[in-house]
Amino acid sequence: MDRSKFIFGNEISRTAYRRAIRTKAKYYRRYGDDSDRELHLSAAEIPSVGEALGIKQLVLSGESGVSFGEKSVIIGNIRMGFGHYRISMALASAARSLGYEPYWFDLHSFSDAACGKIIAGQNSMYSLGSRLSQSIPLFNKLVWEPLNSEGFRRLSYNSSDQKTAELMTSVYRDLPKDIPFIAAHVWPAQAAVHAGLTNVVNAIPDNWPMALHLAEGALHTVQTPSAALGYRALRGMDGKHILKPMPAGSVVCTGHYIDHELAANIGEDCTRRIERAENGGTKRWLMSVGGAGAQRDIFISIVRRLLPSVKSGRAALFINVGDHMGVWRELTAAIPELKALSTEHFDDFAETAGFAENVRTGDVSGVHAFCHSDIFAAVYSTNLLMRAADVLITKPSELAFYPVPKLMIKRVGGHEAWGAIRAAEVGDGTYECTTAAETGAMLELMQNSGDVIADMCRNIMTANRAGLYNGAYRVVELAAGKK
């Protein structure tokens, strides 16, 4: 079946189909074809989060070095920013809590294979676009916003991706065809289907239906009812033309993809936040800086505004720059006094984990900066710090769905707008603050008034009772064949 020519019964135009063939041919010429290579997998330890999440990483090997069991689950992903890694960690955490054995399968990490080379090139282009969108308003208005909201929405875009995914299947040879395979990005899902896997779940991020995320042959899961209906109808995915819908049962609303460690402790963590908010305690702000560093100027503005409250002991600030030490240098260069006020927690994940646990129940002051060269530690540090934080400052991407009060800053790409809308409607985050002035005003409101944070926490606890944050568990259960 040519999945680039027909998508859920909708025929792709000849022009778009020929473009898909040309796109595949371009990557073939540039990166080659692995179809005749003997590529095998072995399991390796993940030093930072492997024990915490009960997960091992699959790596390329000269011969097969892994034996899968009845409880094995594959977590397919790519590194493109931090978002897909974070969703993968949530899925792995949920799988372990349910008694399954998760394996990390990152197409981007297979740098010697065609899939890794293709994705590395795409990731480089996407990061560049993200940075340009924040520094060149005209580029953002005319190129980046339309591409991320409407360009990726078209079935023709999915057609090209499906063709390219045909070049990514060789690394799947050692996987049993019926093993539960959960993908936190569409490319691993598409390639898994092309490789003949029969039990593929495509865990779709964001809250704006786009054909980019379709992997026909997989079960699609989404985090919200509006996304479920939008995908079922393939809404707007061919301009003004009405498309044939996805079949019944092909898309399931599971709820938000949240790590077990966070989901299981929502009540306790929100109760502590409410107590601090209502009793005048130090406000704890967590700033998660994206890998592309696209919003540097916004973060600098936020830090400058918070520092007086930090100095007076009314606020504490956690800054996680992931694995980008250059971002921390840029922040301290722009704000000379920042470094002197900061305690640096660099490249010691055990120390970071210990700090997060201690401040969760204890007192904290000052600025604390976190940076880890290991990508797993870089991403998961935000998750550890989240339990101890009162407010998470983030753009409305994958973190928009997490059960912590959130100050939503300006998006990077039009597709992210609906993440902020979801948080604002649930009541666990602000609406998207699109300007520096609006962001600063919201920060001052939340810093100087306890009711906003307390109300968000109560909304989180209400949503939790409705099962809103149980999405990761449900995705794993679906992959394991449980309805």
C-alpha positions in Angstrom: 0.0 0.0 0.0 1.4 3.4 -1.0 0.7 5.5 2.0 1.8 8.7 0.2 -0.8 8.3 -2.5 -3.9 7.7 -0.4 -4.3 8.9 3.2 -7.4 7.6 5.0 -9.0 7.1 1.6 -8.2 10.6 0.4 -6.3 10.6 -2.8 -3.3 12.9 -3.0 -3.0 15.1 -6.0 -0.5 14.1 -8.7 1.5 17.2 -8.1 1.9 16.6 -4.4 2.6 12.9 -5.0 5.4 13.7 -7.4 6.8 16.2 -4.9 6.8 13.4 -2.3 8.8 11.1 -4.6 11.3 13.9 -5.3 11.7 14.6 -1.6 12.5 10.9 -0.9 14.9 10.9 -3.9 16.7 14.0 -2.5 17.3 12.3 0.8 18.3 9.1 -0.9 21.0 10.9 -2.9 22.2 12.8 0.2 22.2 10.1 2.8 21.9 6.8 1.0 19.7 3.7 1.7 20.2 1.2 4.5 17.9 -1.5 3.1 20.8 -3.9 2.3 22.8 -3.2 5.5 22.8 -5.5 8.5 21.7 -3.1 11.3 21.1 -4.7 14.7 20.2 -3.4 18.2 21.6 -3.9 21.7 20.4 -2.5 25.0 22.5 0.1 26.8 22.1 1.7 30.2 21.0 5.3 30.5 23.1 6.6 33.5 21.0 9.6 34.5 17.4 8.6 34.3 17.6 4.9 33.4 17.1 3.7 37.0 14.5 6.3 37.8 12.4 5.4 34.8 13.3 1.8 34.5 14.3 2.3 30.9 17.2 1.1 28.7 18.3 2.7 25.4 18.4 0.7 22.2 21.7 1.4 20.2 23.0 0.1 16.9 25.2 -3.0 17.2 27.1 -5.4 15.0 24.8 -8.2 16.2 21.5 -8.5 18.0 22.1 -8.1 21.7 18.6 -7.7 23.2 15.9 -10.1 24.0 12.4 -8.7 24.4 9.8 -10.2 26.7 6.0 -10.2 27.1 6.2 -7.0 29.2 8.5 -5.1 26.8 7.4 -1.8 25.3 9.2 0.3 22.7 9.2 4.1 23.2 9.9 5.5 19.7 11.1 9.1 19.5 13.4 11.7 18.1 15.3 14.6 19.6 13.8 17.7 18.1 14.0 20.3 20.8 13.1 18.8 24.2 9.4 18.2 23.8 9.3 14.7 22.2 12.0 13.5 24.6 9.8 14.8 27.5 6.7 13.0 26.2 8.8 9.9 25.8 9.9 10.0 29.4 6.3 10.4 30.5 5.4 7.3 28.6 8.3 5.4 29.9 7.5 6.4 33.5 3.9 5.4 33.1 4.9 2.1 31.5 7.2 1.2 34.3 4.6 2.1 36.9 2.2 -0.3 35.2 4.7 -3.1 35.3 6.1 -2.9 31.8 9.7 -2.8 30.6 10.3 0.3 28.4 13.0 0.5 25.8 14.2 3.9 24.4 14.3 3.9 20.5 15.5 7.2 19.2 15.7 7.4 15.4 17.8 10.6 15.7 20.4 8.8 17.8 21.2 6.3 15.1 23.7 8.7 13.5 25.3 6.1 11.3 22.0 5.2 9.7 20.0 7.1 7.1 17.2 7.8 9.6 19.6 9.6 11.9 21.1 11.7 9.2 17.8 12.7 7.7 16.4 13.8 11.1 19.6 15.6 12.1 19.2 17.7 9.0 15.6 18.4 9.6 16.2 19.3 13.3 18.9 21.8 12.3 16.6 23.5 9.9 13.7 23.6 12.5 16.0 25.1 15.2 17.2 27.8 12.8 13.6 28.6 11.8 12.6 28.9 15.5 15.4 31.3 16.2 14.7 33.4 13.2 11.0 33.6 14.0 11.8 35.3 17.3 14.4 37.8 16.0 12.8 38.7 12.6 9.1 39.6 13.0 8.4 39.6 9.2 9.9 36.1 8.8 7.7 35.0 11.7 4.6 36.5 10.2 5.1 35.5 6.6 6.9 32.2 6.9 7.1 30.5 10.4 3.6 31.1 11.7 1.9 30.0 8.4 4.1 27.0 8.1 3.5 25.7 11.6 -0.2 26.3 11.6 -1.3 25.7 8.0 1.7 24.3 6.1 2.1 21.3 8.4 -1.7 21.0 8.4 -1.9 19.8 4.8 -2.3 16.2 3.7 0.3 16.9 1.0 2.9 17.5 3.8 2.1 14.1 5.3 2.5 12.5 1.9 6.1 13.7 1.6 6.9 12.5 5.2 5.4 9.1 4.5 7.7 8.7 1.4 10.7 9.8 3.4 9.9 7.4 6.2 10.3 4.5 3.8 14.1 5.2 4.1 14.0 4.8 7.9 12.9 1.1 8.3 16.2 -0.8 8.4 16.8 0.0 12.2 13.5 -1.8 13.0 14.7 -5.3 11.9 15.4 -6.7 15.4 12.0 -5.6 16.7 9.3 -8.3 16.9 6.5 -7.4 14.6 3.8 -7.5 17.3 5.7 -5.7 20.1 3.9 -2.7 21.6 5.5 0.3 19.9 4.6 3.8 21.2 5.8 6.8 19.2 6.2 10.3 20.7 6.8 11.7 17.2 5.2 10.8 13.9 8.3 9.7 12.0 9.1 6.7 14.3 5.4 5.8 14.0 5.3 6.1 10.2 8.6 4.1 9.8 7.3 1.4 12.2 4.2 0.9 10.1 6.4 0.8 6.9 8.6 -1.8 8.7 5.7 -4.0 9.2 5.0 -3.5 12.9 1.4 -4.3 13.7 0.9 -2.7 17.2 1.9 0.9 16.8 0.5 3.8 18.8 1.1 7.3 17.6 1.0 9.6 20.6 0.3 13.0 19.1 1.6 16.2 20.8 0.1 19.7 20.8 -3.5 20.6 20.5 -3.9 21.8 16.9 -4.8 19.0 14.4 -2.2 18.8 11.6 -1.7 16.2 8.9 2.0 16.3 9.8 1.1 14.0 12.8 -0.8 11.3 10.8 0.6 7.8 10.7 -2.0 5.7 8.9 -1.8 2.1 10.1 -1.2 3.2 13.7 -3.6 4.0 16.5 -3.6 7.8 17.1 -3.9 9.2 20.6 -4.5 12.9 21.5 -4.6 14.8 24.7 -7.9 16.8 24.3 -11.4 16.2 23.0 -11.1 19.1 20.5 -8.0 17.5 19.0 -9.7 14.2 18.7 -12.7 15.6 16.8 -10.4 17.7 14.6 -8.3 14.7 13.6 -11.3 12.4 13.2 -12.7 14.9 10.6 -9.3 15.7 9.1 -10.4 19.3 9.6 -8.9 21.8 7.2 -6.2 19.4 6.0 -7.0 20.1 2.3 -7.8 23.8 2.3 -11.6 24.3 1.9 -12.2 20.8 0.6 -14.1 18.4 3.0 -12.1 15.1 3.4 -13.2 11.6 4.1 -12.8 11.2 7.9 -10.6 8.9 9.8 -12.4 5.6 10.6 -14.0 5.2 14.0 -11.6 4.0 16.6 -8.5 5.3 14.8 -8.1 8.3 17.2 -8.5 8.2 20.9 -8.5 11.0 23.5 -6.4 9.8 26.4 -5.8 12.9 28.4 -2.5 14.7 29.1 0.8 12.7 28.8 2.2 13.1 32.3 5.0 11.2 34.1 3.8 8.8 36.9 6.0 10.7 39.4 4.1 13.9 38.8 0.7 12.5 38.2 0.8 10.4 41.4 1.7 13.4 43.6 -0.6 16.1 42.3 -2.6 16.4 45.5 0.5 16.7 47.7 2.3 19.1 45.5 -0.7 21.4 44.9 -1.4 21.5 48.7 2.1 22.7 49.4 1.7 25.4 46.7 -1.6 26.6 48.1 -0.1 26.8 51.6 2.8 28.9 50.4 0.5 31.1 48.3 -1.9 31.8 51.1 0.7 32.2 53.8 3.0 34.6 52.0 5.8 32.1 51.4 8.6 32.6 48.9 7.3 32.2 45.4 9.2 29.5 43.4 9.6 30.2 39.7 10.9 27.6 37.3 12.1 28.8 33.9 12.6 26.1 31.3 14.7 27.5 28.4 14.1 25.7 25.1 17.0 24.0 23.3 17.0 26.5 20.4 17.3 29.5 22.7 14.6 31.1 20.5 13.2 33.3 23.3 16.4 34.7 24.7 15.1 38.3 25.0 11.9 37.3 26.7 13.8 35.3 29.3 16.2 38.1 29.9 13.3 40.5 30.5 11.7 38.0 33.0 14.9 37.5 35.0 15.4 41.2 35.3 11.9 41.8 36.5 12.2 38.9 39.1 15.6 39.8 40.6 14.3 42.5 43.0 11.9 40.0 44.5 14.7 37.4 44.6 17.0 39.8 46.5 14.2 40.5 49.0 13.5 36.9 49.6 10.0 37.0 48.2 10.9 34.9 45.2 13.3 32.1 44.3 14.2 31.4 40.7 15.1 28.0 39.1 16.6 28.3 35.6 17.1 25.1 33.5 19.0 25.8 30.3 19.0 22.1 29.4 22.2 21.1 27.6 22.9 24.5 26.3 25.7 26.1 28.4 25.9 28.9 25.8 22.4 30.1 26.8 23.5 30.5 30.4 26.5 32.5 29.3 24.2 34.7 27.3 21.9 35.3 30.2 24.8 36.2 32.6 26.4 38.4 30.0 23.2 40.3 29.5 22.5 40.5 33.3 25.9 41.0 35.0 24.5 40.6 38.5 22.8 37.3 37.8 25.9 35.1 38.1 26.8 36.5 41.6 23.3 35.8 42.8 23.2 32.2 41.4 24.1 28.8 42.6 25.2 26.7 39.7 24.1 23.0 39.5 26.0 21.8 36.4 26.6 18.3 35.2 25.8 16.5 38.4 22.4 14.9 38.0 22.5 13.2 41.4 23.1 16.6 43.1 20.3 18.2 41.0 17.9 15.4 42.0 18.9 15.8 45.6 18.4 19.5 45.5 14.9 19.1 43.9 13.9 16.7 46.6 15.2 18.8 49.5 13.5 22.1 48.4 10.2 20.3 47.6 9.6 20.1 51.4 12.1 22.6 52.6 12.9 26.3 52.2 14.8 27.9 49.2 16.1 31.3 48.2 18.2 32.9 45.5 18.7 31.8 41.9 19.6 28.3 41.0 20.9 27.5 37.5 20.9 24.0 36.0 22.7 22.7 33.0 23.6 19.1 32.0 25.5 18.0 29.0 23.6 14.6 29.1 20.4 15.2 27.2 18.3 12.9 29.5 19.4 14.8 32.6 18.9 18.1 30.8 15.3 17.3 30.0 14.3 15.5 33.2 15.8 18.2 35.5 12.7 20.3 34.7 10.4 17.5 35.7 12.2 17.0 39.0 12.1 20.8 39.8 8.5 21.0 38.7 7.3 19.4 41.9 9.1 22.0 44.0 8.0 25.0 41.9 5.0 27.2 42.3 4.9 28.5 38.7 6.5 27.2 35.5 7.4 29.8 32.9 7.1 28.2 29.5 6.0 28.6 25.9 2.8 26.7 25.2 4.4 23.5 23.9 4.4 20.1 25.6 4.8 21.7 29.0 1.4 23.4 28.5 -0.3 20.1 29.5 1.6 19.6 32.8 -0.1 19.8 36.2 1.7 22.8 37.6 0.6 26.5 37.5 2.0 28.0 34.3 2.8 31.5 33.0 2.5 31.1 29.2 4.9 33.2 27.3 4.9 33.9 23.5 4.7 30.8 21.3 7.2 29.6 18.8 5.0 28.6 15.9 1.3 28.9 15.3 0.5 25.3 16.3 1.5 26.1 19.9 -1.3 28.7 20.4 -3.8 26.0 21.2 -1.7 24.6 24.0 -2.2 27.9 25.8 -5.9 27.9 25.0 -6.2 24.4 26.6 -4.3 25.5 29.7 -6.4 28.6 30.1 -9.7 26.7 29.7 -8.6 24.0 32.2 -7.5 26.7 34.5 -4.0 25.3 35.2 -2.2 28.0 33.3 -2.5 31.6 32.0 -3.5 32.6 28.5 -0.6 33.2 26.1 1.1 36.4 27.0 2.3 37.7 23.7 4.2 40.8 24.5 6.9 41.7 27.1 4.6 44.1 28.8 1.8 41.6 29.1 4.2 38.9 30.4 5.6 41.3 32.9 2.2 42.4 34.2 1.1 38.7 34.6 4.3 37.9 36.4 3.8 40.8 38.8 0.2 39.7 39.4 1.2 36.2 40.2 4.2 37.3 42.3 2.2 39.8 44.4 -1.1 38.0 44.8 -1.5 34.5 46.2 -5.0 33.9 44.8 -3.9 33.3 41.2 -1.6 30.4 42.0 -4.0 28.9 44.6 -6.9 29.0 42.2 -4.8 27.2 39.5 -3.8 24.5 42.0 -7.4 23.9 42.9 -8.3 23.7 39.2 -5.4 21.1 38.8 -6.8 19.0 41.6 -10.3 19.2 40.1 -9.0 18.2 36.7 -7.0 15.4 38.3 -10.1 13.9 39.9 -11.6 13.8 36.3 -8.6 11.8 35.1 -7.3 14.6 32.9 -3.6 13.9 33.6 -3.8 10.1 33.1 -3.0 10.2 29.4 0.4 8.4 29.6 -1.1 5.5 31.5 -3.9 5.1 28.9 -1.5 5.2 26.0 0.5 2.4 27.5 -2.6 0.4 28.2 -3.8 0.9 24.6 -0.4 -0.3 23.3 -0.6 -3.3 25.5 -4.0 -4.2 24.1 -6.1 -3.0 27.0 -9.3 -1.0 26.3 
